[in-house]
Amino acid sequence: MSDLYTSIQVSRDRIVRLQEHLEFEKDKLAKMLERTSAFGGDELRMGCNEIHLKALEGVIEKKRSQIEQNRYSKSIPLARFYDQEKLEMLEPIFKILKSIEERLEALECK
């Protein structure tokens, strides 16, 4: 029982650290959104953890579709490259957070 409690506590601590990192990334995105209206600012109005994950997933999907459609201004030649870099950073963070959330739910159900 002690091992299970320790495992849950370690998972919760990791989630807190990842959420702090997510908040940092969201702040960076908010600053980016001030310069562009690509996402409409919806992710800034979200509140709880589940909604944060959905917002992050929405940002990833919008970036992915923007890259696939290749609709970038000719005056900013590196915009697509920057979006690809952001996507490369956000996707692994999202997968880790989703995995941790699923594991924590499974542990809490037991």
N, C-alpha and C positions, 0 to 999 in steps of 0.2 A: 504494500500500500504506500509505503514511503517513497519507493521508486516512481510510482505513478504520480504522486503529488509533486515530486521533484521535477519530473518530466513536464507536467502541466505548468509549473512555475517557470521553468526554463523557456518553454514555448511562449508563455505570456510575456516574459521579458524580451524575448526576440521580437514578438509582435509589436511591442512598444517601440523598440529601436527601429523597426522597419516602418512603423507609422510616422515616427519622427522624420525618417528619411523621406517618406512619401510627402509629408508636409513641406519639407525643404524643396522637393521637386515641384510640388504644387505652387509654392511661392515663386519659383523660377518660371513656371508656366504662366502664372498670373502676370508677372512682369512682361512676359512675351505677349500675352493677350492684350495688354494695354497698348502695345504697338500694332497689333493686328486683330481683326475680328473673326479669325478663322473658325473659332469654336463657339462664339456667341457668349462666352462667359458662364455657361451653365454649370461647369464644374466648380465655380467659386461659390455658388449658392447651395451646395450640398452640405449635409450635416453629419450623419453617422458613418461608422466604419464600412458598413455594407454599401452605402451610397458612395463612399469614397472609392471603393473598388469598382463600382459601376461607372463612376465618373472617369476613373483612370482607364477603364476598358473602352469607354466612349472616346476618350482622347486618342487612344491607340488606334481605334478603328477609323477615326476621322483622318489621322495622319496617314494611315495605310492607304485609305481611299484617295487621299490627295496625292500621294506619291504615285499610285497606280494611274490616276487620271492625268498626271503630269501637267497640272494647270498652275504654272508658276510664272511670275512676271519676268519678262526678259531683262528688266533693269536690275534684277537681283539674281545673278547667275548661280550662286551657291545655295540658294534657298532649298532646293531639293536635297542637296547633300546634308545640310543642317537638319532637315526633317528626318532623313534617314538615320543620322546619328542619334537624334532624340528617340526615335523609334527603337533603335538598338539598345538604348539605355532603359527605356520604359518597359519593354516587353519582359525582360527577365525579372524586373522588380515586381511586375504584376503577377507573373507565374509563381514567384516565391510567396507573395502575400496570399494568393489564392490557395496555394498548397498548405500554407500554415493555417489559414482559416478552416480549411476542410479537416485538417488533422486535429485542430483544437475542438471543433464541433464533435468529431468522432470520440475524442477523449472525454468530453463533457457528457456525451450520451452514455458512456460506460459508467 
